[in-house]
Amino acid sequence: MNFTQSYQASISKSVWNKTIVFLLFFIFAFANSNAQILEPVKWASKIEKKGNNAVLIFDGTIEKDWHMYSQFTPEGGPLALEIVFKNQKGNYELVGKAKEGKTRTAFNDVFGVNETFFEGKAHIEQEIKIINPNLKTVDVDFDFQVCKEVCINSNKKFSISVPSTFKMDAVPAITESKLDETKVPALVVDTLSTKVEKAKTALAKTEVAVSNEEKVPAPAQQGSLLTLFFLAFLGGFTALFTPCVFPMIPMTVSFFTKQSKTRAAGIRNAIIYGIAIILIYVILGFSVSWIFGADALNSLATNVYFNLLFFALLIVFASSFLGAFEIMLPNSWANKVDKQADKGGIIGILFMALALAIVSFSCTGPIVGPLLFQAATNGVLGPIVGMFGFSLALALPFMLFAMFPGWLNSLPKSGGWLNTVKVVLGFLELALAFKFLSNADLVLQLHLLEREVFLAIWIAIFGTLAFYLFGKITLPHDSPTNHISVGRLSFGLIVLTFTIYLIPGLWGAPLKLISAFPPPQTYSESPLGFGGSGGGNSVVSEKGLPEGAELGPHGIMVFHDYEDGVTFAKSINKPIMLDFTGYACVNCRKMENNVWSDERILPILKNDVVLISLYVDDKRELPKEEQFVTAAGDKIITVGDKWTDFMISKYKTNTQPLYIITDLEGKNINDTKPTISYVSTEEYLVWLKQGISNFK
């Protein structure tokens, strides 16, 4: 029986009057006002015996759709888990680095780094050697970031009791500083010193091994597999319209319909043929998963060497499609398979399907290769799902045209247009190749392929493709022609339009249609746009930057100290927009890149409000006189602690991004939505205009 039930049982129903109802309403209202303090990770901890040592075990249960970043997430990206052992000195020694359970690694386009994170559950173990027999507790602090549509920087303090049985073998550690050379022979001292150095070297190797071995990827998400299937199906459909595959459709269907004794037998054989095609490619996908395993597949998208390898492969594939040479498997393979296909029956049909895969490799290989690469980033199931989608699109026409032979009359005749399709695919693969090269450059932070260089390459590639489609350029395998078709002209206009769209990106335009492909705006020669002003700001251009201000995203003037921002807002009589953000907040960057850059919103942020961005993960220490302890016992030591406490105490939430518009006294002036977070451009615009209107 819970508290409410006990309370109800202790009084008669007649006592429940309006006063009690009001009190209950007040209690629930108060509870709701604090409901925005989110805690997506629930922690449990314990200690277990391991030989003469002990193991600290931390288990976190992460709410659905949230993810928590690992301690192996590199600098420059989201906030990595930081584990601090508060009372280690003189009490216990760490044995290696903290080990992690299953994590997932993916490339973050916003920060340009690999991010490793937990989903569903977080499991962390740390082995320790107890050296103080009087040790009562092990005190550990976790600083971590957990994100969904918003991000939360959290801290969890553990105080784990140490059972007395764990301390029976505790012996004070012998270190070099405790050796007295006057009492211990020099040879012994040298021997112990050598062992200490060897132990340090072994420990360092162990830490490196642990950091590499514990990154076990989580299973691929259902949504990403469905997307992969659709893209693979589209790739298979595209492969149909290549010179190696398209002419095979009427030839193969005619073979089955003429060689089969009945129409039903022809349809049956064609279906078997289609299923055989699917099996061949699915077996290929399964083989890739089985040979490489989950760990290797998960690292493909983020591994520098794999990205460089696929850059080189795509350049080779693109050159082949453009007519430089043909990529063909050995003729002996095809000949041997053809002999088996001549035997007839189901076995013969299976070998006919294998013959198609071998003969058409010069056209399908350049599509299958990148597809397998992309599929591999979805875990073990990725290559299997990808190859199933690709082969299904490839096999369906053979089965359908066998069932309905009359449809063959509707197919366009083979001709020069097939080579045009192949050339277009070559240009697309050439453009895609530089995406993989960009991934490697971003991971290594070499700044060789910054945003402007990447876009210049794409402009050159798609501009050349447009000239090709207009017939101004011909390639080795093109048929002579006196005119171009309406379809080719239309596609050429689309490509030319896309090329022109890319050009403003050289001067800082966001290019939202392709935001996932080029490096982020911050990874460029001029992060604030051409000239470094990001378009200018009326206040800045007239008076220069006031004290405490700097140019932020898109050239917006921003303050990072609340008092400085308020002082300036009062001096020009403009409303204040508070932006609770974080250096490692992915969705904060997405809002800045996609929403703040909107042509309707950017002028408002530049001219109609005073922006104060407060970073809750700012690790700079406050001056000693500004440090304090909250009523809840939390120590406010850093600048980020200060703004986190300000956000929680005043606005009853701990999520980022968080936006508030206030008057000059700090009072919230939005009526319907006092605060707003990760929302659409339209919703953000309405909210922004309402706040400014209420201020006026």
N, C-alpha and C positions, 0 to 999 in steps of 0.2 A: 504494500500500500504506500503510495507516494504522499508527499507533504499535503497536497491539496485534498486528497481523499481523506486523510487523517483529520484534517481541519474541519472538513464538512461533516464528518461523523461525530465530532465533538460538540457540535452546536445544533440546535433545532433549525428546521427550515424557515421558521418564522423570523429568525434573527437576520436572515439575508435581506437586508433593506438597501436602500439606495446608497447609503454611505459605503457599505462593503463593496457594492458594484463599482462605485466610483474609485475606491482604493485599488481594486483589481485592475480596472481600466488604466489607472495611473502606472501600476507596476508593469503591465504589458507594454504600455506606451514607452516607458523608460527602457524596457528591454529592447524594443524595436529601434530606439534611437542609438543603441550601441551595437546593433546587429551588423553594422558594416565593418566592425573590427574582425577581419577575416583571419582564420588560422587553418589554412588548407592542409597542413602537415601535423599529424598527431604522433607524438614520440613515446617510445618505451625503451628502457635501458636495463641491462643486467650485467653481471660479472660471472664468468665461469673459470674453473680451474683448468690449466693446461700444463701438465708436468709440474715443473717448479715455477712456472709463470702463471699469469692470469690473462684472460681475454675480456676486454670491454666490448659489449655488443649493444648497438643502437639500431632500433628498428623504427622507421617512420612510415606511417600510412598516409599516402597522398590522395587527396580527393580527386574524383574523376575530372579529366580534361586539364588538370594542373600538372606542371612538371617542375622538378627541383634540380638546380644545376650541381654538377659533381665538382669535387676538388680538382679534377683534371681538366676542367674547362680553362683554356689559356687566357692570359691577360689580353686586354683589348676587346673582350667580348662581354657576355653576361657575367654577373657576379658569381665567382666560384665559391664553393663551400670552403669555409676556413674553420679548422678545428684547433682550439687552443686548450692546452692542458695547464690548468691554473696552478696546481700545487705539485708540479712534477719535481722540482729541485729538491734533492735530498730524500725523496720519498719513493720514487720509482723511475725506471728507465723505459723508454719506448723501444720495442723490438720491431724494427722496420717501420714502414709507413702504413697508415690506416688503409685497410682493404675495403673495397666496395663490392656490392652485389651487382645485379644486372643493371646496366645503363644503356643508353642509346646515344650514338654520336651522329651529328648532322651538320652540314655547312650552313652558317648563318650569313645570308646575303647582306643583312643590315650592317653587321660589324666586320664581315669579311674574315671570319675565323671559324674553326670547328668548335661546336659546343657539345658538351657531353652532359647528359641529364638523366635523372630518374623519372620513371612514370609508374604510378600505382603504388609502388613500395620502394623504400630506400633502406638498404641494409649496409651497415658499416661496422667493421671490427678493428680493434686495435689491441695487439698483444703488448703486455707490459711485464717488466721484471720488478717485483717489489723489493726494495732495499731498506725500507724502514719498518721494523717489526711493530712499531706503534701507530702505523698509518690507519686511520679510521675511515676516510672517504677519499675517493678520487673525484676531483672537481674538473669538469670539462665544459667548455663553451662552444656552441655551434653558431657561426654566422653564415647565413645562406640566403639565396634568393629563390623564390618560387613564383611562377608566372602562368597565366592563362591569357585572358584578354587584358588583364592588368598584371602588374608585378608587385611583389611584396618582399621587402628586405626584412628578414626575421632573425631573431637571436633566441637560442634555447640553451638554458643552463642546466647541467646535470650534476648531481652530487650522489655518487654511487657508493654505498656502504661496502666496506671490505671485510668479509668474514674473517674471524681469527684464524681459521684453519688455512687460509690463503697465505698467512704471514709466518708460518712456522719455518720456512726455508729462507726467509729474508735475511740477507747478509749485506752489510754496507759495501758499496761498490769500491773496488780497488782501482784507483786512477794513478796516473803518473805523478801527480802533484803530491800524493800521500807517501811516495817512496822516499825514504831517507837514505841517501847514498853512503852516509857514514856508517850505517848499521847493516846495509844490504850490499853484498858483493856486486861489483860493477857488472860482472857477467850476467847476474840475475836481472839487474836493472835493464840491461840492453835487451835481454830476452823478452822481458815483459813489455818493454817499449815496442819491440818488433811485433809482438802478438797484438798489441793495441792497434798499431797501424794497419795490420792485416785485417783485424776485425772491422775497422772503419771502412776499409776498401770493400770488404764483403758486404757490409751493411749498405753502402752506397749502391752496389750492384743489385742488391735485393730490392731496394726502393725503386730503382728503375724498372726492374722486372715486374714488380707489383703494379706500378703505374701503367704498364703496358698490358698486363694479363687480365686485369680486373674489368676492363672495358668490354663487357659482354652486351651486345645489342638486344634490345627488347624486340618482340615480334612486330612485324610490320602492321600498321594500322589498316583497318578495313577500307577506309576512305581512300587512302593512297593506292591500295591495290586496285580498286575500281577505276581510279584515274589512270593507272598504269595500263590496265586492260584496254581502256578506251583508246589511249595513245598508241598502244601496240596494234590494235585492230585497224586504226587509221594508217599506221605504217604498212601493214599487210595489204590494205586496200590500195595504197600508193604504189606498192611494189607490183601490183597487177598491171599497171600502165607503164611498164618498162619493156624495152625491146626483147628482153630475155624471157619474159613470162607471158605477155599479152598474146603473142602469136601461138603459144602453146594451148590456149583455151579451145579454139575451134578444132585444132588438130587432135587433141586428146579426146574431146567429146565425140568427134566423128569416129575415132577409133573404137570407142566403147559401143556406140550405137550400131556400127556396121559389123563389128566382130562378134557381137552378142547375138545369140539365136533369137531372142525375144526382146521386146522393148523393156520388159520388167527386168530381164537379166542385165541389160545395158545400164539401167538406172541403179541396180544393185551394185554392179561393178564400179560405177562412178562414185557411189557413196563410199564404198570400201577404199577407193583411191583417195577420196577427200579425207577420210579418217586416217589413212596411212600418212598423208601429208602432215596432219595435226600431230600424230604420234612422233614423227621424226623430229619436229621442232620442239615438242614438249620434252622429248628425251634429251635433246640438246640443252634445254633450260635446266632440266634435272641434273644433268652431268656437270654443268657449271656450278650449281649449288652444292653438289656432292664433293666435287674436287676442291673447291675453294673453302667451303664452310662458311658459317655465319660471320665469324670475326673478320675474315678477309673481305667478304661481300659488303659488310657494313662500312668498311674503311675506304671503299672505292671512291665515293664522292668527295672524300676529304683528303685522300692520300696524294701527296704531291707527285709521286712517280707514276701513279695510275693516271692522273690528269695529264701529265706530260706524254705518257704513252698513247692515250686516246687522242690527244692533239695531233701527234704524228700519224696515227692510223687514219684519222679523219682527213688529214691533208692528202694521204695516199689514196683513200677512197674517193675524195673529191676530184683529184687529178684523173682517176680512172673514169669517173662519170663525165668529166669534161672532154675526154677523148685522148688523153695522153698515152694510155695503154689499157689493156684488158686484164683484169684480175680473174684468173681461171684456175680451177683445181686441175690436177693432172688428168690428161686425157685417158690414161690407163684406168683410172677410177670409173669414168663414165662407160668405157668399153666393157669392163667386167660387170658392171651393174646392168648394162643393156643385155648381155648374154643371159643373165638370170631373169630379166624381164620377159625374154622371148619364150620362156618355159610355160607361161600362161598360168591360169588359176590364181588363187588368192596370193600365193607367194610371188608370182609374176607381177601382180598389181602393186604389191608392196615395193618391189624393186623399181617399178615404173615411177612411183612417187619419189623414191630415193634418187632416181635419175634426174627427175625434175629439179630436186634440191641442188644437185651437183651442177647441172648444166646452167641453171639460172643463178648460180652463186655470184657471178660477176655483177649482177644487178641487185640481188637480195642481200649479199654479204655486207655492203656498205650501209644497209638499213638495219640489218640484224645486229651488227657490231655495236653501234651506239645504243640501240634498244636494250641489248644485254647489259651494257654499262649502266644505263639509267635504271633498269630493272633490279640490278644488284644492290642498289641503295635502299631497296625495300625489303632487305633480308633474304632468307633462304627461299621463301615463296615467290619472291619477285621475278627471277628468271623463268620460273615455271609458268606463272600467270602471264608474263610478257610474251613468251613464246606461244602460249595457247591463243592469246588474242591475235597475234600476228598470223599464225597458221590458219586460224579459223577464217579470217578475211581472205587468205590466199586460197583456201580449199572450197569455200562456199560457191564461187562461180562455176567450178568444175562440176559440182554436184547439181546445182540448179539448172545449168544449161543442158545437162544430161537428162534431167527430168522434163525439161521444156525445150527441145531442140529448136523450135521455131524462134526462140529468143535470139539465136545466133545471128539472124538477119538484121537485128537492131544494133549489133556491135559495129563500131566504126572500123574501116579497113586499116590494116597495118600500113605504116608509112613513115615519113619523116617526122611526124608529130611525136612518135614514140621516143626518138632521140632527143627531141626538145624537152620532153618530160625528164629524161635522164640528165640532161644538162642542168635543168632547173634544180633537180635534187643535188647535183654536184655543187652548185652555188650555195644551196642551203647548208650542206655539210661543211663547206668551207667556212661559212659564218659561224656554225656551231662549234667548229674546231677552236676558234678563238675564245669561246666561252670556257672550254676546258683549260686553255692556257691562262686565262684570267683567273680561274680558280686557284691554280698553282701559284700565280703571282700574288694573289691576295693572302694565301696561307703563309707564304714566305715573306710577305710585306716588302717586296723588292721595289715596288713602284715603277716597274718597267712598262706595265700595261695599264696605265691609269685610265680614268673614265674617258678623257678626251681622245687618247690614242685608240682605245677600243672602238669608240663611236666613229672615228675617222676611218678605221679599217672596215667597219660595217657599211659606212656610206659608200666607200669605194667598191665593196663587193656587190651591194644591191644596186648601185648606180650602173655598174657594168652589166649586171643581169638585165636591167631595164633596157640598155642599149642592145643587148642580145635579142631580147624579145621583140624589139622594134625592127630587127633585121639589120642593124648597123654593124654587127659583129657576127662572124660565122666561125664555127669550130670544126675540127677534122671530120667528124662523122655526119655533119649536116648535109641534107639534100639540097641541091640548088632550087631556088624558088624565086618567082617574080613578084610575089605578093605575100602578105601575112594574113592569117585568118582573123576574123572578128574576135574570137576567143583569145587568141594570142595577143592581139592589140589591147583587149580589155585587161588581161592579166598584167601586161606591160605597164599600163596606166596605174594599176594598183601598186605595183612594185615601185614605180617612180614616185608616187604619192608618199609611200612609206619612206623612201630615201630622203625626200624633202623634209618629212616630219622629223627625221633624225638630226638634221643640221642644227637647229637651235640648241640641241643638247651640248654642242661644243661650247656654248656660252652659258651653260648652267641650267637650261630648261630641264624639268624633272622627267619628261618622257615616260609617263605613267603606263603607257601601253606595253612597254618592255622593261618595266622596273626590275624584274627578276633576272635579267640577262647582263646588262653592263655593270661595272663596279659601282658601288654607292657614291653619292655626290661627295662625301667626305674623302673618298679615295681618288682625288683628282688634283690637277695643277692649281685650280682655283676653286676651293670648296665653297666660297661665297658667291660664285658666279664671276663672269668676266669683269676684270677691274677690281675684284675683291670687295665690292660694295653690296652685292646682292640686290641691286636695284635701288639702293638708296633709302633714306629715311628722312622725312621732312624735318624732324627735330634735330637729327644729327647734321644734316647738310647746312642748316641755318646756324646752329650754335656749337657744333662739335659735340663729342661725347661728354656727358656730365660725369662727375666723380662717381666711381663705383659701377659704371655701365660699360658694356662691351657689345660688339656685334655678334649676334647669335645666328641660328639657322636662317637662311634666306636673307641675311642682312638686317634682321629685326634687332633693334636695340633692346638689350636685356640686362637686368640687374640680378646678382646672385646673393645679395644681402637684403633682407626684408626692410630694415630701417632705411637703407640708402634709397630703395625703390619708393617707399612711402614718402620720403622727404621730397624726392623729385616729382612725384605725382601731385603733391600739394602745391608745388611751385608752378605747375602748368595746368592745374585743375582738370585732371583726366582720371578716369576710373583705373583701378588696379586689376590686372589679371594675374592671379597666382597660378604658377605651374609647378606642382610637386612632381619631380621627375627623378631620374637616376642615370648616371653615366652608363650603367649596364642594363638599362631598361629597353628591351627590344621594341615593345609596343609604343613607348614614348618616341623612339626614332621613327616608327612607322607613321605616327600621327604628325610629326614634324615634316616628314618627307611627302606624305600623301594628302594631308588635310591643310596644314598651314600653308602649303605652297599653292593652294587653290587661288585663282585670280580674284575671287570675291572676298576671301578671308585674309590674304596676305596684306592688302592695303589697310585693313582694319587693325591688324596686329601692329603694323608699322606706325600708324598715325592716330588711332583713336583710343588706345589703351597704353598703360605702362606695364610692361611684362616683367614679372619677377619670377625667375626660375630657381627653385630651391632643390638642391640635389641631396636626396636622403641617403645616398651611399658615398658621400664625400668623406674620406677617411682622414682629412687633416684634423689635427687635435686643436681644440679650443684653448685659448689662454687659460691658465690655471684658475684665474679669478672668475671665469665664465662657466667653468665646469660645475655640475651640481648633481644631486640625486633626486629623482622624482618621488612623489608620494607612494608610488608602487614599488620603490626600491631600485629602479633602473638608473644606472649611472650614465649621465650625459657627458661624454668625453670628447666626441668628435663633432665636426660641423654637421655631418649627416645625422648624428644622434639628435642634435638640436632641432633640425627641421622635421625629423620623424616625430619627435615628441610634440612639436608645434602642430603638426597635421593631425595627430591622434587626439590630443587634448582639445583642440578647437573644432575640428571637423569630424571627429568620431569615425575615422577610417584610417587604414594603413596601406592603401593600394596606390599604385602609380600606373599610368599617368592620372593626375587629378587636377582639374581646372576649376577655379573659383573666381568670380568677378565681385569685387568689393568697392565700397565708397572710400573716401579718404580717411575714414575712421576705422576701417577694417570690417565694416558690416556688410554681410552678404546681401546683394541687391537683386539677385535673380529670384523670381517668384515661384515658377512651376518647378524648376530644377536648380536647387541651390548649388549643386556641384555636378560636374560631368566628367566622364572618363573616356574610354576607348569607344568612339562612336563614329558614325558616318559623317561625311562632309556636310551633307544637308542639315543633319541634326545639330552639328557643331555651329553652323552658320546661324541657324535660328536662335540658338542659345546665346551666342555672342551678341547678336543684334539686340536681343531682349535686355541683356545686362546693360549695354551702353545706353539704350533708350531709357531705362529706369534711372540711370545716373543723371541723365539730362533733365 
